[in-house]
Amino acid sequence: LPVSVRDEAGAPVGDLHQEKFVAFDNGVRQEITSFNRRRVPANIVLLLDASSSVFSQMRFIREAAKRFMQGLLKEDKVCVVQFSDRVELLQDWTPATELPRLEKAVDWRYHPGLRTTFYDGLYLAAHEQLSKVEGRRIIILLTDGIDTAEKQKASFAEALNAVRRADASVYVVSLTAYLRAQLEAKVGTKKIRRMFSGYDPREVAYYLALIERSEKLLEGLAVQTGGRMFLPIKDEELIPAYSAIAEELRTQYIITYQPKPRASAGEYRRIRVLVLPGDYEVATREGYTGRS
């Protein structure tokens, strides 16, 4: 169970000892059987939005993704998936040591489309890609969260359940703040009238509400899976966002316990982890599904 601990200022806390941690499984306190403060190798899906809404940012997205991969452990494995008009596997599981292959996938295979098959992309990343690997599983998602697929193969609920079954954490680089800032900066100008030619102000209000709903959905996805959401407003803030994710992974604690009583197959169990004396922000996934 990966656990992130931050202080009141939001900075990672990396010097705590096992006796500070208390784990609950369905409300029952558990015995922690192992405790690790070292960065554990991970299987990481880089899941990238490639729809028309991110077209102008693709150069910055490529650079941020490459910077992130350059800082991984040699034991890490990475795959790269994009979603636009359809979901595409750009690079299957590859050791982080084979950086040129991974960078080629981001530089040359990551390409723009029109629509956003976000739910399908999240579902396939968890159900198909993460099912191929054992160990720590992570999805790093970049998107505005607005699904515009003509035909969805998976709903958001189905995608979230797939992530839960994979015991994966999702870190979100959300482009909603960027879109909101761009739209609000142009309201009342000639640009906004051209952008929404033929629409009344209610259309702009509708789009802002859509961004707000997507942002809440993405935040819930991160919180429920023990990840974190980042909200870059400028293109130049993409690299710091990915760097913050890398720092989060470096400073996480890994705790292990054997659930007592044991979970039944298909039973969803809620997890809660506290860090004493209690003045910390603690993030871990909200639960798991029992297996036979």
CORRA-V192027 format. One record per backbone hydrogen bond with DSSP energy under -0.5 kcal/mol. NH is the residue of the N-H (numbers start at 0). CO is the residue of the C=O. If there is no record, write none. Layout:
nh=NH co=CO
nh=NH co=CO
This chain:
nh=2 co=252
nh=3 co=282
nh=5 co=280
nh=6 co=10
nh=9 co=6
nh=12 co=4
nh=13 co=11
nh=19 co=16
nh=20 co=17
nh=21 co=273
nh=22 co=29
nh=23 co=271
nh=24 co=27
nh=25 co=23
nh=25 co=269
nh=27 co=24
nh=28 co=26
nh=29 co=22
nh=31 co=29
nh=32 co=30
nh=32 co=255
nh=33 co=255
nh=35 co=253
nh=42 co=135
nh=43 co=41
nh=43 co=76
nh=44 co=42
nh=44 co=137
nh=45 co=43
nh=45 co=78
nh=46 co=44
nh=46 co=139
nh=47 co=45
nh=47 co=80
nh=48 co=141
nh=49 co=82
nh=51 co=113
nh=53 co=50
nh=54 co=51
nh=56 co=53
nh=57 co=53
nh=57 co=54
nh=60 co=56
nh=61 co=57
nh=62 co=58
nh=63 co=59
nh=64 co=60
nh=65 co=61
nh=66 co=62
nh=67 co=63
nh=68 co=64
nh=69 co=65
nh=70 co=66
nh=70 co=67
nh=71 co=68
nh=75 co=72
nh=76 co=41
nh=77 co=93
nh=78 co=43
nh=79 co=90
nh=80 co=45
nh=81 co=87
nh=82 co=47
nh=83 co=85
nh=87 co=81
nh=89 co=79
nh=89 co=87
nh=90 co=79
nh=93 co=77
nh=95 co=75
nh=96 co=73
nh=97 co=94
nh=98 co=96
nh=100 co=97
nh=101 co=97
nh=102 co=98
nh=103 co=99
nh=104 co=100
nh=105 co=101
nh=106 co=102
nh=107 co=103
nh=108 co=103
nh=108 co=104
nh=109 co=104
nh=110 co=108
nh=112 co=49
nh=116 co=83
nh=116 co=114
nh=117 co=115
nh=120 co=116
nh=121 co=117
nh=122 co=118
nh=123 co=119
nh=124 co=120
nh=125 co=121
nh=126 co=122
nh=127 co=123
nh=128 co=123
nh=129 co=124
nh=131 co=128
nh=132 co=129
nh=135 co=40
nh=136 co=166
nh=137 co=42
nh=138 co=168
nh=139 co=44
nh=140 co=138
nh=140 co=170
nh=141 co=46
nh=142 co=140
nh=142 co=172
nh=146 co=144
nh=147 co=115
nh=148 co=115
nh=158 co=154
nh=159 co=155
nh=160 co=156
nh=161 co=157
nh=162 co=158
nh=163 co=159
nh=164 co=160
nh=165 co=161
nh=166 co=163
nh=167 co=162
nh=168 co=136
nh=170 co=138
nh=170 co=168
nh=171 co=169
nh=171 co=227
nh=172 co=140
nh=172 co=170
nh=173 co=171
nh=173 co=229
nh=174 co=142
nh=177 co=231
nh=178 co=174
nh=179 co=175
nh=180 co=176
nh=181 co=177
nh=182 co=178
nh=183 co=179
nh=184 co=180
nh=185 co=181
nh=185 co=182
nh=186 co=182
nh=188 co=185
nh=191 co=185
nh=192 co=188
nh=193 co=189
nh=194 co=190
nh=195 co=191
nh=196 co=193
nh=198 co=195
nh=202 co=199
nh=203 co=199
nh=204 co=200
nh=205 co=201
nh=206 co=202
nh=207 co=203
nh=208 co=204
nh=209 co=205
nh=210 co=206
nh=211 co=207
nh=212 co=208
nh=213 co=209
nh=214 co=210
nh=215 co=211
nh=216 co=212
nh=217 co=213
nh=218 co=214
nh=219 co=215
nh=220 co=216
nh=221 co=217
nh=222 co=218
nh=223 co=219
nh=224 co=220
nh=225 co=222
nh=225 co=283
nh=226 co=221
nh=229 co=171
nh=236 co=233
nh=237 co=234
nh=239 co=235
nh=240 co=236
nh=241 co=237
nh=242 co=238
nh=243 co=239
nh=244 co=240
nh=245 co=241
nh=246 co=242
nh=247 co=243
nh=248 co=244
nh=249 co=245
nh=250 co=246
nh=251 co=248
nh=252 co=2
nh=253 co=35
nh=254 co=0
nh=254 co=252
nh=255 co=33
nh=257 co=30
nh=258 co=256
nh=265 co=289
nh=266 co=263
nh=268 co=266
nh=268 co=287
nh=270 co=285
nh=271 co=23
nh=273 co=21
nh=275 co=19
nh=277 co=274
nh=280 co=5
nh=281 co=279
nh=282 co=3
nh=285 co=223
nh=287 co=268
nh=289 co=266
